Amino acid sequence: MSERISDETIEYVGILAKLELSQEEKEQAKSDMGRMLDYIDKLNELNTEGVEPMSHIFPIHNVFREDIVTNGDDRQNILANAPEKKDGAFQVPKTVE
């Protein structure tokens, strides 16, 4: 296992995360971080030549449609059934005193 994680590093990470860690928790975190770094080293051994970098495992494409106005400004028909109108808008009762 990697011994690259120092006690000072664990203390610093604890401060950044605003955690108060016991000595046992610090040792566990040091061990966990060391195993993570070892795993990254193992991944770095893989031959990735010719492999295109990607941000997601599945191909992603924009699924949003174009924002095209289809009904235009139909204000008069919209306000035709309004119980009360004022200055071309719906008028509603006051809700805040």
KASUL-V472954 format. One record per residue. N is the residue number from 1. RES is the residue in one small letter. PHI is phi as a letter, one per 40 degrees, with the letter a starting at -180 (999 if undefined). PSI is psi as a letter, one per 40 degrees, with the letter a starting at -180 (* if undefined). D_CENTER is the distance of its C-alpha to the mean C-alpha in Angstrom with 1 decimal. Layout:
n=[N | N]
res=[RES | RES]
phi=[PHI | PHI]
psi=[PSI | PSI]
d_center=[D_CENTER | D_CENTER]
//
This chain:
n=[1 | 2 | 3 | 4 | 5 | 6 | 7 | 8 | 9 | 10 | 11 | 12 | 13 | 14 | 15 | 16 | 17 | 18 | 19 | 20 | 21 | 22 | 23 | 24 | 25 | 26 | 27 | 28 | 29 | 30 | 31 | 32 | 33 | 34 | 35 | 36 | 37 | 38 | 39 | 40 | 41 | 42 | 43 | 44 | 45 | 46 | 47 | 48 | 49 | 50 | 51 | 52 | 53 | 54 | 55 | 56 | 57 | 58 | 59 | 60 | 61 | 62 | 63 | 64 | 65 | 66 | 67 | 68 | 69 | 70 | 71 | 72 | 73 | 74 | 75 | 76 | 77 | 78 | 79 | 80 | 81 | 82 | 83 | 84 | 85 | 86 | 87 | 88 | 89 | 90 | 91 | 92 | 93 | 94 | 95 | 96 | 97]
res=[m | s | e | r | i | s | d | e | t | i | e | y | v | g | i | l | a | k | l | e | l | s | q | e | e | k | e | q | a | k | s | d | m | g | r | m | l | d | y | i | d | k | l | n | e | l | n | t | e | g | v | e | p | m | s | h | i | f | p | i | h | n | v | f | r | e | d | i | v | t | n | g | d | d | r | q | n | i | l | a | n | a | p | e | k | k | d | g | a | f | q | v | p | k | t | v | e]
phi=[999 | c | b | c | c | c | c | c | c | c | c | c | c | c | c | c | c | f | b | b | b | c | c | c | c | c | c | c | c | c | c | c | c | c | c | c | c | c | c | c | c | c | c | c | c | c | c | b | c | g | c | c | c | a | c | a | c | b | c | b | b | c | b | c | c | c | c | b | c | b | b | g | c | b | d | c | c | c | c | d | c | c | c | a | b | a | f | g | b | c | b | b | c | c | b | b | c]
psi=[i | i | f | e | h | i | d | d | d | d | d | d | d | d | d | d | e | f | i | h | h | i | d | d | d | d | d | d | d | d | d | d | d | d | d | d | d | d | d | d | d | d | d | e | e | i | h | e | h | e | h | h | i | i | e | i | d | i | h | h | i | h | e | i | i | i | g | h | h | d | e | a | h | f | d | d | d | d | e | d | e | h | d | i | i | h | f | f | i | h | h | i | i | h | e | h | *]
d_center=[32.0 | 30.7 | 32.0 | 29.8 | 28.0 | 30.2 | 30.7 | 29.8 | 26.4 | 25.7 | 27.0 | 24.8 | 21.6 | 22.8 | 23.4 | 20.0 | 18.4 | 21.2 | 22.7 | 26.4 | 27.1 | 30.5 | 32.4 | 31.8 | 28.0 | 28.1 | 30.1 | 27.8 | 24.7 | 26.9 | 27.9 | 24.3 | 23.1 | 26.4 | 25.8 | 22.3 | 24.0 | 26.9 | 24.7 | 23.1 | 26.7 | 27.7 | 25.0 | 26.3 | 29.7 | 28.7 | 30.2 | 27.4 | 29.9 | 29.5 | 26.1 | 23.8 | 20.4 | 17.5 | 13.8 | 13.9 | 16.8 | 17.8 | 18.8 | 16.4 | 18.1 | 17.7 | 18.7 | 19.2 | 22.8 | 24.5 | 24.9 | 28.7 | 30.8 | 33.3 | 35.1 | 35.6 | 36.9 | 38.7 | 38.9 | 42.5 | 42.0 | 38.8 | 40.7 | 43.9 | 43.1 | 41.6 | 43.8 | 43.5 | 42.5 | 42.5 | 42.2 | 40.7 | 38.0 | 37.9 | 39.4 | 38.2 | 39.6 | 38.4 | 36.0 | 35.8 | 39.0]
//
